[in-house]
């Protein structure tokens, strides 16, 4: 006798429909998250300094104001004050009006994209009036990564390392203090390895070696702790939730390839609230600017790490308490024979 092939059950049909619908939705979200900010890259209230006497800078400010919403103008008395503001990460660059003509101060270490944009904008305006602009790179990008490509590419591997670490701790059944200690240890090793590659080998980073290793490790821990912490509270689904947020939002919204002020709002702001964006900003500060403007991103990473580790401990305590409250059923002994 021949048996007819089994027809798909209703449950199988639903799964097929879910896959057919879900994959295009995820693809659309990925394209939106990665392509949209890149396609809309432009200065938005980008901090820019103007230095010199008020009477001399009035014309330059008027020309910059023609780019509506592009620049946030900061006034400085002289070139020295403008240089200090750049090194403190208050502004991305400054136009200094001198007797010899305008001078543009940039910081390619803060963002090669912004430095190039400022050079083009100021040079074009000066060319319209028949003057030449002398450009000075106050804080230059490292010779091993003049375009910042390698620096921008470091965001994704660190986020992946954190996601893998958090998922591994969860899937291996580590709980409570053991999970927290494992994550801290793994993040520390990742920081050391990443610093050895980015600083010692590639020459992408130029700051204090151990400080950079600490930032790289903290960035990894912030993601890994969030993954394992949410999984400890809500189950394995928490891994997918945090991985989605960090990969589809944190990575493209970080501003590593350009700058947070170059992304459309509120993308730039959201990116700095997430671990990849905060880690990128903090790494720039400690590597190229002697730790200037590092407090904000450092606190952001610390909060992510602390909340994640706290959630791991809380989830373990709740499960232990639930097991302790379960009633114990007594079984009667049955005589044998």
N, C-alpha and C positions, 0 to 999 in steps of 0.2 A: 504494500500500500504506500502511496506517495502522499506526503503531507504538504499542504499549501504553505507557502512562506508566511511567517507571522507578520501581520499588519502592524504598523507603528501604533503604539498606544497614544492616548491623549497627552500623557506626560511628555513623551518623546516629541510630539508635535510642538508643544509649548516650548521645549528647550531649543528646538530648531528655530522657531520664530524669534526666541530671545537672542540667540546668537546672531541671526541675520540682522536684527535691529540694533543690538548692542555694539557690534564691531563698527558700523558706520558712525554711531554716536561718539564712540571713543576716538575714532579718527578725526571727526569734526572738532571735538574738544582739543585734541592735540594740535591740530592746525591753528585753531583759534589762539591757544595759549602760546604757541611758539612763533607762528607767522604774523599774527596781528600786531604784537608789540614791535617786532622787527620792521614791519612795513610802515609803522607810524612813528618811527624814531625821529625825534626833532627836539630842539631845546624848549623847555617849558619852565619859565621862571628860573633859568639857570643862573646861579650866583656869579656875577661878573663885576670886577672892580674897575673903577675909573680914578686915576690919581693925577693930581696937579691942581693948579689954581682954578677956582670956580669959573672965572672968565675964560680960561683956556679950554676947560673941559665941556663947556656948555654945548658947543657945536657937536662934539663927539657923542655926548649923551642924546642929543636930538636925533642924530643919525641912528644910534642904537635903538631908540624908542620906536623907530619905524617898523622894527620887527616886533609887532604887538604880542605880548605875552611870552616872548622868547627869553628875555634876560631880566634878572633881578639885580639892579644896579646898586653897588656899594661904593661909597665915596671914601677916598683916602688922600691924605695930605701930600704924600710924596711916594717915590718908588720904593723906598725902604719899607714903608707901612704896607704897601701892596704886596711886596714879596713875603712879608711876615704873614699876611692874611692867606696867601696861597699855601704856605708851609703849614699853617694851622688848619687847613681844609675849610676855611670860611668861604672862599671863592675858588672857582676852577681856573681863573685867569684874570688878567687886569690889563687895561689900556692906560699907558702912562703918556701924558702929553708933555713933551720937552721942547726946548728951543730948537733942537735939531729935527723935530718932527715926532710923530707918534711912535711909541714903542709898545709892543705886545708881549706880555709875560704869560707864559702858559705852564702847564704841569702835565706832561704826557703820562707821568706815572699815575695820576689820578684817573685819566681816561685818554688814551690816544685818539679816540673818536672825537671827544670834545676839543682837544687841542687842535686837531685838524679843522674842525668846524669853525673855531674862533679865528684861526689863521685865515681861512677863506673869507669869512664875513668881514673882518677888519681890513684885510688887504683890498677887497673889492671896494669898500667904502673909501679907503684912502686913494685908490686909483682913480675914483670918480673926481677927486679934487686935485689930482696930479701930484700927490705926495707918495713917498715910499715908507713902508713900515718895517722896522727892525724887530725881529722876533727872537725872544730869549726863552729857552726852556729852563725854568727855575728848578723844577724837580723832574728830571728826565726819567723815562722808562728804562729798565735795564737793557743793556746791549743784547742780551740773549733773547729778549722778547720785546722788540721796539713797538710792535703793533698791538701788544696785549692779547694776542691770540691764545698763547699757552695759558696765560692767567685766566682768561675767560673759560677755557676748556677744563679748568680744575674744579668747577662747581659740580658738574655732573658726577664725576667719580667719587667725590666726598659724600654726596647725597646717596649714591648707590651703596657705598660702604656702610653708611649708617642704616639704611633700609635692610641690607643683608644681615648686619649684626643684630638688629632688633628682631628680625624674622627668625634668625637662627636660634637666638635665646628662647624665643617662644616655642618654636617647633621642637626643640630639644628638651622641653619640659623644665627648664630652669625657672625657679620662682624666688621671689623675695630678695633677700640680701645676696644670694648667689648670683641671681640674674643681674643685679645692679653692679656687683663687683666685676662680673664678666664683661659687661658693657664698658665700664670704665677702663679696664685693662685693654680690651680690644681697641677702644678709641685712642688710648695712649700710644699703642703700637702703630696704629694707622697714622697718627700725627708725626711720629718719628720717621716712618718710612716715606711719607709724603714730603716732609721737609728735606730728607736726604735726596729725593728725586728732583723736587722743584728748585731747591736752593743749591745744593752741592753739585748736582749733575747738570741740570738744565740752565741754571743761572737765572731763573725767572723771578726769584725773590732775592732781596738784597739786605734785609734787616737782620735783627738778632736771630740766630738759628733756633735757639730753644724757645724763644717767644713765638716764632712762627710755628714751631712744632706744637706748642700748646694751643694756638688758635686753630690749627688744622684738626687736632684731636678733639677740641671742644665742639667744633662744627660737626664732626662725626658723631660725637656723643649726643648732641642736641637732637639729631635726627633719630639715632638708634633708640634713645630713651623714649622718645615720643612714640615710636612704633611699638616697642615692647610694653610701654605703659598703657596705651590704649587697648592693646591686645589683652593685657592682664585684667582690664575692667570689663570689656565687652566681648572678648573672645577673638579668634583668629581674624574675624572681619576687620578688626582694628588695624591689622597690618595693611590691608588694601586701602583703607581710608587715608592713613598717614602717607603711604607710598604715593597715592594719587595726588595729595596736596603738595608734597615736596617735589615730585617729578613734574607734574603738569602746571603747577603754579609757582612753587619756590624756585625752580631752575630757570624758566624763561623770564620770570619777574625779578630776578636778582639784580639785573643791570650790570652784570659782570662784563658783557661784551661792549657796553657803552657807558652808561651812568644812569642811576635812578631818575634823575631829572630829565633824561632823554626819552623816557617811556611815557606813554599816555596815562593820564590819571584815571582811576586810582591805582593803576598797576604798579607804578614806582613806589608808592607808599606801602601797598600790601606786601610787595617783595621784601621790604626792609623789616617787616614784622615776622617773616618766616626765616628759618635757620639758614638756607642757602644765601639769601640776600644779606642778612646780618653778618654771616661768616665772610662773605666776599668783601664787604665794607671794612670789617675789622682787620682782615688780612692786608688790605691796601694800607691801612693806617699804620700798622706795626712794621710792615715791610719797607714802606717808602717815606713815611712821614713821622717817624719816631713816636708813634702812638697817638698822634693828634686826632681829636674827635673819635676816640675809641670807646668812650664810656657807653654811649647809646647801644651800639651793636653788641658790646660785651654783655651788657645787662640782658639784652634780648636772648642771646645764646644761653646765658646762665639760667634764665627763667625756663626756657624750653627743656634744658637738661634737668633742672631741679623738679619741675612738674612731672616730667617723664619718669624719673627715678622714684618720685613720691607715689606716682600712680602704680608703679610696679609693686612697691611695698604695700600699698593700700589694697590692691587686688589680691595679693597673697593673704593678707590679714582677713579679708572678707571671705575668701574661700575656706580658710582654716576655721573661721567662726561658724560658717554654714555647716561644715562637716561635724563640728563639735556639737551642734544643736540637733543633728539628725537623730531620731529615736533609734535605740538599739533594740532589735527584735530578738527575743529569747526563743530558742528552739527546744522542744521537749525531746528528751532522750528516749529512744525506743529500744526496748530490750531485744537482745539477739538470742535466738534459739528458743 
